Amino acid sequence: MRDVQLTRVAERYGVATAYEDWRGRQVPVSPDTIRHVLSALGVDPTDPDAGPGHGLLPPAVVVREGKAPDLALPEGARASVETSDGALLPFDPGLPLGVHTLRVTDRGTEHDAPILVVPDRIESTALRDNPRLWGLMAQVYSVRSRASWGTGDLRDLSELAEWSARDLGADFTLINPVHATEPVTPLEPSPYLPVSRRYASPLYVRVEDVPEYARLDPAQREGIQRLARPLRERGRTADLLDRDAVWEAKLTALEILFQVPRAPGREEALRHYLEREGQPLVEFATWSALAEEHGSDFRTWPSELRDVGALTVGRRALDLWPRVEFHRWLQWILDEQLAQAQGSALDSGMEVGIVHDLAIGVQAGGADAWMYGDALVHGLHVGAPPDEFNRRGQDWGQPPWNPTRLAQLGYGPFRQILSQGLRHAGGLRMDHVMGLFRLWCVPEGASADQGTYLRFDHEGTVGTLVLEARRADAVIVGEDLGTVEPWVRDHLSDRGVLGTSVLWFENDADGEPLAPDRWRRDCLATVATHDLPPVSSYLSAEHVELRDRLGLLDRPVAEERASSEARVAQWCALLVYLGLLEEDADPVGDPASVVAAMHAYLAATPARMLGVALTDVVGERRMQNQPGTSTEYPNWRIPLTSGEGEPVLVDELLADPRMVARVRRTLGPLGHQGRGL
């Protein structure tokens, strides 16, 4: 087949045949890669007539609220819309928000497709009513207390949110993804590589907050506390987090609580929850029960169990029904505790409350990949193309959505995930928000630089996002760092989705730090991210020494250190010029003064939201995640510690006058913009 034909087929399915790299150069994609991607999508790359738009209707029709539908129909064709509640309406402007069915009759043949009626833009009540919002950013698993079982849980989150709202005037707490992890050890440490984005991880349950705990007899309670004591002891050290030990202990405790008879009101609440969740929760719980038998990668299961809709799966689920019921119950307990965390945050005076983080994807053998079947593309991995910091590109091992199939489903799987993430949240951070427009896809088995971009109908993906955000009255923050097409940021801003601006990356055309008044307004402004060193480490160039030890540098360590020190000097000079930092301040000897000045600088920007990393507040020096590593560095296993390496517990944040004084110094003018300080 001629390459021109291959190009035509690729274009119809949104598969890039060339892309612009980080240097601004056009890079052609090899024909083999294009063919592999098309084949993974279920497309015959030799068929020049292949294409999702060759029928009368596209896979989905997207209409913005109040706008005329932009769809040309054959002369004489009749069109109507059946709404989600069963009403029949004309195919005209004024359709209600939601996902409906477009029905077209042409020459006696009926065609139908999903039609999404979505908001033009969103603005949550919190953003509309407040000129600025600020809050803490924390990795929940790392934020422990004397009562938690060695890793942070949802009660710890509640207490952190209550304290920051009540005493500091914070408007939100932004946390890591709390998506579902494996039901059996070993657990994947990265919160950005879950088995499901729709459901949550029971690792975050506070066992003693389950109401049935109060119904245990003294011997049963003592048995559960024996499980907890060694974990609590370890939780008061700076040792690495041990999720496997925590989960094995919590699993035993939760299995005991599951057997406790529930009060009539509790039983009724559980029944209502199970009815609302319906079949998807049954499928997730079935995957969990099967994973306990066969491992957490369904691709290695017996072949008759790999299809969620197979009769053999249904029969096996009945055999395992007590375990299926247990995993459904676990999600109910999580739903209750997530609701309690958000309720506590709002009751303490927060404008937004908890802002959850949505990972870009899931494990290829996990629950979502099993449940959503052909809505995901198996045989491709999401990643990132080569850039200045990762010259070989990145392969994250996660299957992308199938753009055509997702549209044919009315973006249903994506809507379910968004709806669940916003159920007990005031906002959502979208990791790698550019994935709503295009994803770098690598054929399985190929190197990460041998991929190409797969493009999505952004009117559908972004439209689905703003539809669910409108329904939840939620703030949406898109993580738009890295290689981003300029128009993408403009489109997201036009739709009311905030971007992310990080201090270390905000430069002018000459590479100098950007003046605060030149920052964009529609963003969450932060000093750093979980993938960057805490400020204390950055100021002392400790992160350079770490990357050198790990073999991640592509130039001599002395050059890298000099570059880092020059960057720090540039920022300190600007902070001194702005009157935010004393001229004789010592960044290495007194990092807290620079941290405070940097947050005062953020307060001088026009950004709508300001995020303050809890790690910077307490002086933490260790990174949560070192990109480019897996087992070489203990990613996502670092507990919250001070600059001296001592563990910092939530209890101390609330009660230790020295820690409170440090927090107040760090926040400076930020706190005065809220209700506290």
C-alpha positions as CSV (number, residue, x, y, z in Angstrom):
1,M,0.0,0.0,0.0
2,R,1.2,3.5,-0.8
3,D,2.1,5.7,2.1
4,V,-0.4,8.3,0.9
5,Q,-3.2,5.9,1.5
6,L,-1.8,5.0,4.9
7,T,-1.7,8.7,5.8
8,R,-5.3,9.2,4.8
9,V,-6.5,6.3,7.0
10,A,-4.3,7.6,9.9
11,E,-5.7,11.1,9.6
12,R,-9.3,9.8,9.7
13,Y,-8.5,8.0,13.0
14,G,-6.5,10.8,14.6
15,V,-3.1,9.0,14.3
16,A,-0.3,11.5,13.8
17,T,2.1,10.8,10.9
18,A,4.5,13.5,12.1
19,Y,4.9,15.6,15.2
20,E,6.8,18.6,16.5
21,D,9.4,17.7,19.1
22,W,10.6,19.7,22.0
23,R,13.2,21.5,19.8
24,G,10.4,22.6,17.5
25,R,11.5,20.2,14.7
26,Q,9.1,18.1,12.6
27,V,9.7,14.4,13.2
28,P,8.2,11.8,10.8
29,V,6.5,8.8,12.4
30,S,7.6,5.4,10.9
31,P,5.0,3.6,8.8
32,D,5.4,0.5,11.0
33,T,4.4,2.5,14.1
34,I,1.3,4.0,12.2
35,R,0.2,0.5,11.1
36,H,0.7,-0.9,14.6
37,V,-1.4,1.9,16.2
38,L,-4.2,1.5,13.5
39,S,-4.2,-2.2,14.0
40,A,-4.5,-1.8,17.8
41,L,-7.5,0.4,17.1
42,G,-9.1,-2.3,15.2
43,V,-8.6,-0.6,11.8
44,D,-7.4,-2.3,8.6
45,P,-4.6,0.1,7.6
46,T,-4.8,-1.2,4.0
47,D,-8.4,-0.1,3.6
48,P,-8.4,3.4,2.1
49,D,-12.2,3.8,2.8
50,A,-11.8,2.9,6.5
51,G,-12.9,5.7,8.8
52,P,-15.3,6.4,11.7
53,G,-17.0,9.2,9.8
54,H,-18.1,7.1,6.8
55,G,-21.6,6.5,8.1
56,L,-24.5,8.9,8.1
57,L,-23.7,10.0,11.6
58,P,-20.4,10.5,13.4
59,P,-19.6,8.3,16.5
60,A,-21.0,11.1,18.7
61,V,-22.5,14.5,18.2
62,V,-21.4,17.3,20.6
63,V,-23.5,20.5,21.0
64,R,-22.7,23.4,23.2
65,E,-25.6,24.6,25.4
66,G,-27.9,27.0,23.5
67,K,-26.1,26.5,20.2
68,A,-27.5,25.2,16.9
69,P,-26.4,21.6,16.2
70,D,-23.7,21.6,13.6
71,L,-24.5,18.5,11.6
72,A,-25.4,18.4,7.9
73,L,-28.1,15.8,7.1
74,P,-29.3,14.5,3.7
75,E,-32.3,16.3,2.2
76,G,-35.5,14.7,3.4
77,A,-33.9,13.1,6.5
78,R,-35.9,13.5,9.7
79,A,-34.1,14.0,13.0
80,S,-35.3,13.9,16.7
81,V,-33.6,13.6,20.1
82,E,-34.7,11.2,22.8
83,T,-33.5,12.7,26.0
84,S,-32.0,10.8,28.9
85,D,-35.3,10.8,30.7
86,G,-37.2,9.5,27.7
87,A,-38.7,12.7,26.3
88,L,-38.8,13.2,22.5
89,L,-37.6,16.6,21.3
90,P,-36.8,18.2,17.9
91,F,-33.2,18.4,16.8
92,D,-33.0,22.2,17.5
93,P,-31.2,24.6,19.8
94,G,-32.4,24.5,23.4
95,L,-31.8,20.9,24.1
96,P,-31.2,20.2,27.8
97,L,-27.7,19.5,29.2
98,G,-26.9,15.9,29.3
99,V,-26.2,12.8,27.1
100,H,-29.1,11.9,24.9
101,T,-29.8,9.9,21.7
102,L,-30.0,11.4,18.2
103,R,-32.3,9.5,15.9
104,V,-32.2,10.1,12.2
105,T,-34.5,8.4,9.6
106,D,-33.2,8.6,6.0
107,R,-34.9,6.8,3.2
108,G,-36.6,4.4,5.6
109,T,-33.5,3.5,7.5
110,E,-33.0,4.6,11.1
111,H,-29.6,5.7,12.4
112,D,-28.7,6.8,15.9
113,A,-25.8,8.2,17.8
114,P,-25.2,9.7,21.2
115,I,-25.6,13.5,21.4
116,L,-23.9,15.4,24.2
117,V,-25.3,18.8,25.1
118,V,-22.5,20.4,27.2
119,P,-21.9,23.8,28.9
120,D,-19.9,26.4,26.9
121,R,-17.9,27.0,30.0
122,I,-17.9,26.4,33.7
123,E,-17.2,28.6,36.7
124,S,-17.8,27.1,40.2
125,T,-19.6,29.1,42.8
126,A,-16.4,29.2,44.8
127,L,-14.4,30.8,42.0
128,R,-17.3,33.1,41.1
129,D,-17.7,34.4,44.7
130,N,-14.0,34.7,45.6
131,P,-11.3,36.7,43.9
132,R,-8.7,34.1,45.0
133,L,-8.6,30.7,46.6
134,W,-5.7,29.1,48.4
135,G,-4.9,25.8,50.0
136,L,-2.5,23.1,51.1
137,M,-1.3,20.3,48.8
138,A,-0.5,17.0,50.4
139,Q,0.1,13.3,49.7
140,V,-2.4,11.7,52.0
141,Y,-0.5,8.5,52.5
142,S,2.5,10.4,53.8
143,V,0.5,12.5,56.3
144,R,0.2,10.4,59.4
145,S,-1.1,10.8,63.0
146,R,-0.6,8.9,66.2
147,A,-3.8,7.1,65.6
148,S,-3.3,6.0,61.9
149,W,-2.0,2.6,61.0
150,G,1.4,3.6,59.6
151,T,0.1,5.5,56.5
152,G,-2.1,8.5,56.3
153,D,-5.9,7.9,56.0
154,L,-9.1,9.8,55.4
155,R,-9.4,10.8,59.1
156,D,-5.9,12.3,58.9
157,L,-7.1,14.2,55.8
158,S,-10.1,15.5,57.6
159,E,-8.0,16.8,60.5
160,L,-5.5,18.4,58.1
161,A,-8.3,20.1,56.2
162,E,-10.2,21.2,59.3
163,W,-7.0,22.7,60.8
164,S,-5.9,24.5,57.7
165,A,-9.4,26.0,57.2
166,R,-10.0,26.9,60.9
167,D,-6.6,28.3,61.9
168,L,-5.1,29.4,58.5
169,G,-8.1,30.3,56.4
170,A,-7.5,27.8,53.7
171,D,-10.1,27.3,51.0
172,F,-9.1,23.8,49.8
173,T,-6.8,20.8,50.3
174,L,-5.5,19.3,47.1
175,I,-4.5,15.6,47.5
176,N,-3.0,12.8,45.4
177,P,-5.2,10.3,43.6
178,V,-6.9,7.9,46.1
179,H,-7.8,5.5,43.3
180,A,-8.2,1.7,43.8
181,T,-5.1,-0.4,44.3
182,E,-4.6,-4.1,44.0
183,P,-6.6,-6.3,46.5
184,V,-3.6,-8.4,47.2
185,T,0.0,-7.6,47.9
186,P,2.4,-6.4,46.6
187,L,0.6,-3.0,46.1
188,E,1.8,-0.6,43.4
189,P,3.2,2.4,45.4
190,S,2.4,5.0,42.7
191,P,-1.0,6.6,43.2
192,Y,-0.8,7.4,39.5
193,L,-0.8,3.8,38.4
194,P,-4.1,2.4,39.9
195,V,-6.2,-0.6,38.9
196,S,-9.3,1.6,38.7
197,R,-10.0,5.3,38.6
198,R,-13.6,4.8,39.2
199,Y,-13.3,3.3,42.7
200,A,-11.0,4.1,45.7
201,S,-8.4,2.3,47.7
202,P,-9.4,0.8,51.1
203,L,-5.9,1.5,52.2
204,Y,-7.2,5.0,53.1
205,V,-9.9,3.7,55.5
206,R,-9.7,4.6,59.2
207,V,-10.7,1.3,60.7
208,E,-11.9,2.7,64.0
209,D,-14.2,5.1,62.2
210,V,-16.3,2.3,60.7
211,P,-19.5,2.4,62.8
212,E,-19.5,-1.4,63.3
213,Y,-16.2,-1.1,65.2
214,A,-18.3,0.2,68.2
215,R,-20.4,-3.0,68.1
216,L,-17.4,-5.3,68.7
217,D,-16.9,-7.0,72.0
218,P,-13.7,-6.0,74.0
219,A,-11.8,-9.1,72.9
220,Q,-12.5,-8.3,69.2
221,R,-11.4,-4.7,69.6
222,E,-8.2,-5.8,71.4
223,G,-7.5,-8.2,68.5
224,I,-7.8,-5.3,66.0
225,Q,-5.6,-3.0,68.1
226,R,-2.9,-5.7,68.2
227,L,-2.8,-5.5,64.4
228,A,-2.5,-1.7,64.6
229,R,0.2,-1.2,67.3
230,P,3.3,-2.2,65.4
231,L,2.2,-0.1,62.5
232,R,1.6,2.9,64.7
233,E,5.0,2.5,66.2
234,R,6.6,2.5,62.8
235,G,4.5,5.4,61.8
236,R,6.3,7.6,64.4
237,T,9.6,7.1,62.6
238,A,11.0,8.5,59.4
239,D,11.2,5.0,57.9
240,L,9.9,4.3,54.5
241,L,6.2,3.6,54.2
242,D,5.2,-0.1,54.0
243,R,1.8,-0.2,52.2
244,D,1.9,-4.0,52.1
245,A,2.1,-4.4,55.8
246,V,-0.6,-1.8,56.4
247,W,-3.0,-3.4,53.9
248,E,-2.5,-6.9,55.2
249,A,-3.4,-5.7,58.7
250,K,-6.3,-3.5,57.6
251,L,-7.7,-6.3,55.4
252,T,-7.8,-8.6,58.4
253,A,-9.5,-6.0,60.5
254,L,-12.0,-5.0,57.8
255,E,-13.0,-8.7,57.3
256,I,-13.9,-8.8,61.0
257,L,-16.0,-5.7,60.7
258,F,-17.8,-6.9,57.6
259,Q,-19.1,-9.8,59.7
260,V,-20.6,-7.6,62.4
261,P,-24.4,-7.3,62.1
262,R,-25.4,-3.8,61.0
263,A,-28.1,-1.7,62.6
264,P,-31.3,-1.4,60.4
265,G,-30.4,2.2,59.4
266,R,-27.0,1.1,58.3
267,E,-28.3,-1.8,56.4
268,E,-30.7,0.5,54.6
269,A,-27.9,2.9,53.7
270,L,-25.8,0.1,52.3
271,R,-28.7,-1.1,50.2
272,H,-29.3,2.4,48.7
273,Y,-25.5,2.7,47.9
274,L,-25.4,-0.7,46.2
275,E,-28.5,0.2,44.1
276,R,-27.0,3.5,43.1
277,E,-23.7,1.9,42.0
278,G,-25.4,-1.0,40.2
279,Q,-23.7,-3.3,37.8
280,P,-20.3,-1.4,37.6
281,L,-19.7,-2.0,41.3
282,V,-20.5,-5.7,40.9
283,E,-18.0,-5.9,38.1
284,F,-15.3,-4.1,40.0
285,A,-15.9,-6.3,43.1
286,T,-15.9,-9.4,40.9
287,W,-12.5,-8.4,39.4
288,S,-11.3,-7.9,43.0
289,A,-12.4,-11.3,44.1
290,L,-10.9,-13.0,41.0
291,A,-7.7,-11.0,41.5
292,E,-7.4,-12.6,45.0
293,E,-7.5,-16.0,43.3
294,H,-5.5,-15.4,40.1
295,G,-3.4,-12.2,40.6
296,S,-4.0,-8.6,39.8
297,D,-3.4,-8.8,36.0
298,F,-6.5,-10.2,34.3
299,R,-4.4,-10.9,31.2
300,T,-2.8,-13.8,33.0
301,W,-6.1,-15.3,34.2
302,P,-7.7,-18.4,32.6
303,S,-8.9,-17.4,29.2
304,E,-12.6,-17.9,30.1
305,L,-12.4,-15.2,32.8
306,R,-10.8,-12.5,30.8
307,D,-14.1,-11.2,29.3
308,V,-16.2,-9.3,31.8
309,G,-19.4,-10.3,30.0
310,A,-18.6,-14.0,29.7
311,L,-21.1,-16.5,31.3
312,T,-18.2,-18.2,33.0
313,V,-17.4,-14.9,34.8
314,G,-21.0,-14.6,36.0
315,R,-20.9,-18.2,37.3
316,R,-17.6,-17.7,39.0
317,A,-18.9,-14.5,40.6
318,L,-21.8,-16.5,42.2
319,D,-19.3,-19.0,43.5
320,L,-17.3,-16.1,45.0
321,W,-20.3,-14.1,46.1
322,P,-19.2,-13.6,49.7
323,R,-16.0,-12.0,48.5
324,V,-17.8,-10.0,45.9
325,E,-20.1,-8.7,48.6
326,F,-17.1,-7.9,50.8
327,H,-15.5,-5.7,48.1
328,R,-18.7,-3.9,47.4
329,W,-19.0,-3.2,51.2
330,L,-15.5,-1.9,51.2
331,Q,-16.4,0.7,48.6
332,W,-19.4,1.7,50.7
333,I,-17.2,2.3,53.7
334,L,-14.8,4.4,51.6
335,D,-17.8,6.4,50.1
336,E,-18.9,7.2,53.7
337,Q,-15.4,8.3,54.8
338,L,-14.8,10.3,51.6
339,A,-18.1,12.1,52.3
340,Q,-17.0,12.7,55.9
341,A,-13.7,14.3,54.8
342,Q,-15.4,16.7,52.4
343,G,-18.1,17.5,54.9
344,S,-15.6,18.3,57.6
345,A,-13.6,20.5,55.2
346,L,-16.7,22.5,54.3
347,D,-18.1,22.7,57.8
348,S,-14.7,24.1,58.9
349,G,-15.2,27.0,56.5
350,M,-13.5,26.0,53.3
351,E,-15.0,27.4,50.1
352,V,-14.0,24.3,48.0
353,G,-13.0,21.5,50.3
354,I,-11.1,18.5,49.0
355,V,-9.7,18.7,45.5
356,H,-9.1,15.2,44.3
357,D,-6.5,14.2,41.6
358,L,-7.4,12.2,38.6
359,A,-4.6,10.0,37.2
360,I,-4.1,9.9,33.4
361,G,-4.7,6.2,33.2
362,V,-4.8,2.8,34.8
363,Q,-2.8,-0.5,34.8
364,A,-3.2,-2.5,31.6
365,G,-4.3,-5.6,33.5
366,G,-6.4,-3.9,36.2
367,A,-10.1,-3.6,36.9
368,D,-10.9,-0.7,34.6
369,A,-9.1,-2.3,31.7
370,W,-11.2,-5.5,32.3
371,M,-14.5,-3.6,32.9
372,Y,-14.3,-1.2,30.0
373,G,-13.1,-3.7,27.5
374,D,-12.9,-2.3,24.0
375,A,-13.2,1.3,25.2
376,L,-9.5,1.0,25.9
377,V,-6.8,0.1,23.4
378,H,-4.8,-2.9,24.4
379,G,-1.4,-3.2,22.7
380,L,-0.6,0.5,23.2
381,H,1.0,2.3,26.1
382,V,0.5,5.9,27.0
383,G,3.7,7.9,27.6
384,A,5.6,10.9,26.5
385,P,7.8,11.7,23.6
386,P,11.5,12.5,24.0
387,D,12.2,15.8,25.6
388,E,15.0,17.8,27.1
389,F,14.9,15.8,30.4
390,N,14.0,12.4,29.0
391,R,15.8,12.0,25.7
392,R,14.4,8.4,25.2
393,G,10.8,9.3,25.9
394,Q,8.6,7.7,28.6
395,D,6.4,4.6,28.6
396,W,3.9,4.6,31.5
397,G,2.4,1.2,30.6
398,Q,-1.2,2.5,30.6
399,P,-3.7,1.7,27.8
400,P,-5.3,4.8,26.1
401,W,-9.0,5.3,25.5
402,N,-10.1,4.2,22.0
403,P,-11.3,7.6,20.6
404,T,-14.0,6.2,18.3
405,R,-15.3,3.6,20.7
406,L,-15.4,6.1,23.6
407,A,-17.4,8.5,21.4
408,Q,-19.8,5.7,20.4
409,L,-20.4,5.1,24.1
410,G,-21.3,8.7,24.6
411,Y,-18.1,9.1,26.6
412,G,-19.9,6.9,29.3
413,P,-16.9,5.3,30.9
414,F,-15.1,8.7,31.2
415,R,-18.3,10.3,32.6
416,Q,-18.6,7.5,35.2
417,I,-15.0,8.1,36.3
418,L,-15.5,11.9,36.5
419,S,-18.8,11.6,38.3
420,Q,-17.3,9.3,40.9
421,G,-14.3,11.5,41.4
422,L,-16.4,14.6,42.0
423,R,-19.0,12.9,44.2
424,H,-17.3,14.0,47.4
425,A,-15.1,16.7,46.2
426,G,-15.2,20.4,45.6
427,G,-12.7,20.1,42.7
428,L,-10.7,17.9,40.5
429,R,-7.1,18.2,39.3
430,M,-6.7,16.5,35.9
431,D,-3.2,15.0,35.6
432,H,-1.8,15.5,32.1
433,V,-4.9,17.4,30.9
434,M,-3.4,17.4,27.4
435,G,-4.6,13.8,27.2
436,L,-8.1,15.1,26.5
437,F,-6.7,16.3,23.2
438,R,-4.0,13.8,22.3
439,L,-1.9,11.1,23.9
440,W,1.6,9.8,23.0
441,C,1.0,6.1,22.3
442,V,3.8,3.6,22.2
443,P,3.3,0.1,20.6
444,E,3.7,-2.6,23.2
445,G,7.3,-3.9,23.0
446,A,8.7,-0.8,21.2
447,S,10.9,1.8,22.8
448,A,9.2,5.0,24.1
449,D,10.6,7.2,21.3
450,Q,8.9,4.9,18.7
451,G,5.4,6.2,19.4
452,T,3.1,8.7,17.9
453,Y,0.2,10.9,19.0
454,L,-3.4,9.7,19.0
455,R,-5.8,12.6,18.8
456,F,-9.3,12.8,20.4
457,D,-12.3,14.8,19.6
458,H,-11.7,17.4,22.3
459,E,-15.2,18.8,22.0
460,G,-16.3,15.5,23.3
461,T,-13.7,14.9,26.0
462,V,-13.5,18.5,27.3
463,G,-17.3,18.8,26.9
464,T,-17.8,15.7,29.1
465,L,-15.4,17.2,31.7
466,V,-17.2,20.6,31.8
467,L,-20.6,18.8,31.9
468,E,-19.7,16.8,35.0
469,A,-18.1,19.8,36.6
470,R,-21.2,21.9,36.0
471,R,-23.3,19.2,37.6
472,A,-21.0,19.1,40.7
473,D,-20.4,22.8,40.8
474,A,-16.7,22.0,41.0
475,V,-13.4,23.7,40.3
476,I,-11.3,21.9,37.6
477,V,-7.6,22.3,37.4
478,G,-5.7,20.9,34.4
479,E,-2.0,19.9,34.8
480,D,-0.8,21.4,31.6
481,L,3.0,21.3,32.1
482,G,5.5,20.1,29.5
483,T,4.9,20.0,25.8
484,V,1.5,21.6,25.1
485,E,0.1,23.0,21.9
486,P,-0.5,26.7,22.6
487,W,-4.1,26.6,21.4
488,V,-4.9,23.8,24.0
489,R,-4.3,26.2,26.9
490,D,-6.5,28.8,25.2
491,H,-9.3,26.3,24.7
492,L,-9.2,25.1,28.2
493,S,-9.2,28.6,29.6
494,D,-12.2,29.5,27.4
495,R,-14.1,26.5,28.8
496,G,-13.3,27.6,32.4
497,V,-10.6,24.9,33.1
498,L,-7.7,26.4,35.1
499,G,-4.1,25.6,34.1
500,T,-1.1,24.9,36.3
501,S,1.8,27.4,36.7
502,V,4.9,26.4,38.6
503,L,7.4,29.0,39.8
504,W,10.5,27.2,38.6
505,F,9.1,27.0,35.1
506,E,7.8,30.6,34.7
507,N,10.4,32.4,32.5
508,D,10.4,35.2,30.0
509,A,11.8,35.0,26.5
510,D,15.3,35.5,27.8
511,G,15.1,32.7,30.4
512,E,14.8,35.1,33.3
513,P,12.2,34.6,36.1
514,L,8.9,36.1,35.1
515,A,7.7,39.1,37.0
516,P,4.6,38.2,39.1
517,D,2.2,40.5,37.3
518,R,3.0,38.7,34.0
519,W,1.6,35.3,35.2
520,R,-1.6,34.1,33.7
521,R,-4.8,34.5,35.8
522,D,-6.6,31.3,35.1
523,C,-4.3,28.9,36.9
524,L,-3.3,27.2,40.0
525,A,0.0,28.7,41.0
526,T,2.5,26.7,43.0
527,V,6.2,26.7,43.8
528,A,6.7,23.1,42.7
529,T,4.9,19.8,42.1
530,H,5.2,16.2,43.5
531,D,7.7,15.4,40.7
532,L,10.0,18.2,41.7
533,P,12.3,18.6,44.7
534,P,11.0,20.3,47.8
535,V,12.3,23.9,47.9
536,S,14.8,23.2,50.7
537,S,16.4,20.5,48.5
538,Y,16.4,22.7,45.4
539,L,18.1,25.6,47.2
540,S,21.0,23.4,48.4
541,A,21.2,21.4,45.1
542,E,20.7,18.2,46.9
543,H,18.5,17.1,44.1
544,V,21.4,17.4,41.7
545,E,23.5,15.1,43.9
546,L,20.6,12.6,44.0
547,R,20.2,12.5,40.3
548,D,24.0,12.1,39.9
549,R,23.9,9.1,42.2
550,L,21.0,7.6,40.3
551,G,22.8,8.1,36.9
552,L,20.1,10.4,35.6
553,L,22.3,13.3,34.5
554,D,23.3,13.7,30.8
555,R,26.1,16.2,31.6
556,P,28.9,16.5,34.3
557,V,27.5,17.0,37.8
558,A,29.5,20.2,38.2
559,E,27.7,21.7,35.2
560,E,24.3,20.6,36.5
561,R,25.1,22.0,40.0
562,A,26.2,25.3,38.6
563,S,23.1,25.6,36.5
564,S,20.9,24.8,39.5
565,E,22.7,27.3,41.7
566,A,22.5,30.0,39.0
567,R,18.7,29.4,38.8
568,V,18.3,29.8,42.5
569,A,20.4,33.0,42.4
570,Q,18.2,34.4,39.7
571,W,15.1,33.8,41.7
572,C,16.6,35.1,45.0
573,A,17.7,38.3,43.2
574,L,14.1,38.9,41.9
575,L,12.7,38.2,45.4
576,V,15.2,40.8,46.9
577,Y,14.3,43.3,44.1
578,L,10.6,42.9,44.9
579,G,11.2,43.5,48.6
580,L,10.2,39.9,49.6
581,L,13.6,38.7,50.7
582,E,16.4,40.3,52.7
583,E,19.5,40.9,50.6
584,D,21.7,39.0,53.0
585,A,19.4,35.9,53.2
586,D,21.2,32.6,53.1
587,P,19.2,30.2,50.9
588,V,21.1,27.1,52.2
589,G,21.4,28.1,55.8
590,D,17.9,29.6,56.1
591,P,15.7,28.0,53.4
592,A,12.5,28.9,55.3
593,S,13.1,32.6,54.5
594,V,13.2,31.8,50.8
595,V,10.2,29.5,51.0
596,A,8.2,32.3,52.7
597,A,9.4,34.8,50.1
598,M,8.4,32.5,47.2
599,H,4.9,32.2,48.5
600,A,4.7,35.9,49.0
601,Y,5.7,36.1,45.4
602,L,2.8,33.8,44.4
603,A,0.5,36.0,46.3
604,A,1.6,38.9,44.1
605,T,0.5,37.1,40.9
606,P,-3.0,37.3,39.5
607,A,-3.5,33.5,39.8
608,R,-7.0,32.5,40.8
609,M,-5.8,29.6,42.9
610,L,-2.6,29.3,45.0
611,G,-1.3,25.9,46.2
612,V,1.2,25.5,49.0
613,A,3.0,22.1,49.3
614,L,2.8,20.7,52.8
615,T,6.3,19.4,52.3
616,D,7.6,23.0,51.9
617,V,5.6,24.2,54.9
618,V,7.4,21.7,57.2
619,G,10.8,21.9,55.5
620,E,10.9,18.4,54.0
621,R,14.0,17.7,51.9
622,R,13.2,14.4,50.3
623,M,11.3,14.0,47.0
624,Q,8.1,12.1,46.8
625,N,8.9,10.9,43.3
626,Q,12.0,11.0,41.2
627,P,11.0,10.8,37.5
628,G,13.1,8.4,35.4
629,T,13.3,5.8,38.2
630,S,11.4,2.8,39.5
631,T,13.1,0.7,42.0
632,E,16.3,2.8,42.1
633,Y,14.5,5.4,44.4
634,P,11.7,4.8,46.9
635,N,9.1,6.7,45.0
636,W,5.8,7.4,46.7
637,R,7.1,5.8,50.0
638,I,8.5,8.9,51.7
639,P,6.7,9.9,54.9
640,L,6.3,13.6,55.8
641,T,9.4,14.7,57.7
642,S,10.9,18.0,58.8
643,G,14.1,19.6,57.5
644,E,15.9,17.7,60.2
645,G,14.5,14.4,59.0
646,E,12.1,14.0,62.0
647,P,8.6,12.7,61.3
648,V,5.9,15.3,61.3
649,L,2.5,14.0,62.4
650,V,-0.9,15.8,61.9
651,D,-1.2,16.0,65.7
652,E,2.0,18.0,65.9
653,L,0.8,20.4,63.1
654,L,-2.2,21.1,65.2
655,A,-0.5,21.4,68.6
656,D,3.2,22.2,68.4
657,P,3.7,26.0,68.7
658,R,7.0,25.9,66.9
659,M,5.5,24.1,63.9
660,V,2.5,26.5,63.8
661,A,4.9,29.4,63.9
662,R,6.8,27.9,60.9
663,V,3.6,27.4,59.0
664,R,2.5,31.0,59.6
665,R,5.9,32.3,58.5
666,T,5.8,30.2,55.3
667,L,2.3,31.3,54.4
668,G,2.9,35.0,55.1
669,P,0.3,37.0,53.2
670,L,-1.5,34.0,51.8
671,G,-3.2,33.2,55.0
672,H,-4.4,36.8,55.4
673,Q,-6.4,36.3,52.2
674,G,-8.6,33.7,53.9
675,R,-10.3,33.7,57.2
676,G,-7.3,33.0,59.4
677,L,-4.0,34.6,60.5
